[in-house]
Amino acid sequence: MKSCLECGEKIIGREDKKFCSDGCRNAYNNKINKDSNNYMRNINNKLRKNYRILCGLNTEGKSKTTKSKLLSQGFDFDFFTSILKTKTGNTYYFLYDQGYLLLENDFYMLVKKDI
């Protein structure tokens, strides 16, 4: 007889079942996927905030904005997920599929990468 991975109760049902209920399955997966410490949680929060800001300003897939507009919404230029250097020498900073390129006079080109 198998036991629930979360609460240890006896499992009734299919042979490959691991949890006695949806509640136990959710609780178990929430524990596994929980950020391990505050430092990691804070970085993930900053990445999410930056991503939401770029998505809000770049609804068409390509647009321009200013540094002051990004900063006024709380954008933090220290947090991004990847860098793309093009053959022409441009450097794009990405947050997942949303990116930005510094232009002249504190303007930024916002782009969305096709996935």
ABEGO torsion letter per residue (X at the ends): XBBBAAAGBBBBEBAABABABAAAAAAAAAAAABBABAAAAAAAAAAAAAAAAAAAABAAGBBBBBAAAAAAAGBBAABBABBBBBAAGBBBBBBEABBBBBBBGGBBBBBBBBX
